[in-house]
Amino acid sequence: MGRAFVAGLAVLAALTGCTVQTPDGEGKRRSPVHIELPSETPAPDRTPAGGGDTPSATPAPDDDKPAAPAPPRVLWSRGDTGRDVRELQARLRQVAWLFEGPTGTYGEQTERAVSGFQGKRGLPRTGKTDAVTWQRLVRMTREPGRWDLYLMGGQQADPPDARCRTGRVLCIDKTSRTLRWMIDGRTVSTMAVRFGSQGTPTREGVFSVYWKSRDHVSTLYDSPMPYAMFFSGGQAVHFSADFAARGYAGGSHGCVNVRDEPAIAELYAQVRNGDRVVVSW
């Protein structure tokens, strides 16, 4: 019976977190049962494994959410210059959103035209030509030719004819549609010019200025010819308001038209009767 009692106590100790003590080093037996009482200091609260009512941490961002699309790349905007801007302006003219130029400079009128074109087609009205706006415009227009790009002048002059390299010469080039005022091989000024139509072509060759008429009016066509410098029959170099307004969309009756009035006014003041005129391709 004594053994059964001791075994029962061992079982009780195991169930209650107690330990059975063995004899100490001196051979003395301790109490057979040691009960570990709970500490007076409570253990810190712990978050239940299932989360309980404790608020969870801030959830990580959803990496699967699609990012907002990037805005289209801007190709040209106000202040830009160059051949590409000329093409933009020439195409805007084709769809009647621009009525000046092309000038090759992205100014206020071009910005306003682009904004109008964008708004008409449901695009953001930024006034800047981005890739989407440009692709839409290209689909609606044709490739501009050289004289669409330089409808109102601004083209570079070709190298002068060899006959222009000495003396005082009005060197007129039909290929580049330019007039160089040259003295002893040096170019003093350059300006865009327009020539006669197919029925009334401007004559080619070497001539001389034989008469100047500041406020001339044509007796044949009853049209103003300011700053006229006659060089061959009734053909003269003179200012043309029509050229200034319409550019190369029009033509003369054989005269060499200049569209820049301040430029030809200055030229008129320098040219003398007897100065040579060379008209060439």
Stockholm file with secondary structure:
# STOCKHOLM 1.0

chainA/1-281         MGRAFVAGLAVLAALTGCTVQTPDGEGKRRSPVHIELPSETPAPDRTPAGGGDTPSATPAPDDDKPAAPAPPRVLWSRGDTGRDVRELQARLRQVAWLFEGPTGTYGEQTERAVSGFQGKRGLPRTGKTDAVTWQRLVRMTREPGRWDLYLMGGQQADPPDARCRTGRVLCIDKTSRTLRWMIDGRTVSTMAVRFGSQGTPTREGVFSVYWKSRDHVSTLYDSPMPYAMFFSGGQAVHFSADFAARGYAGGSHGCVNVRDEPAIAELYAQVRNGDRVVVSW
#=GR chainA/1-281 SS CHHHHHHHHHHHHHHTTCBCCCCCTTSCCCCSCBCCCCCSSCCCCCCCTTCTTSCCCCCCCCTTSCCCCCCCCEEECTTCBSHHHHHHHHHHHHTTSCCSCCCSBCCHHHHHHHHHHHHHTTCCCCSSEEHHHHHHHHHHSCCCCHHHHTTTSCCCCCCCCGGGSSSEEEEEETTTTEEEEEETTEEEEEEEEECBCSSSCCCCEEEECCEEEEEEECTTTCCEEEEEEEEETTEEEEECHHHHHHGGGSCBSSSEEECCHHHHHHHHHHCCTTCEEEEEC
#=GC SS_cons         CHHHHHHHHHHHHHHTTCBCCCCCTTSCCCCSCBCCCCCSSCCCCCCCTTCTTSCCCCCCCCTTSCCCCCCCCEEECTTCBSHHHHHHHHHHHHTTSCCSCCCSBCCHHHHHHHHHHHHHTTCCCCSSEEHHHHHHHHHHSCCCCHHHHTTTSCCCCCCCCGGGSSSEEEEEETTTTEEEEEETTEEEEEEEEECBCSSSCCCCEEEECCEEEEEEECTTTCCEEEEEEEEETTEEEEECHHHHHHGGGSCBSSSEEECCHHHHHHHHHHCCTTCEEEEEC
//
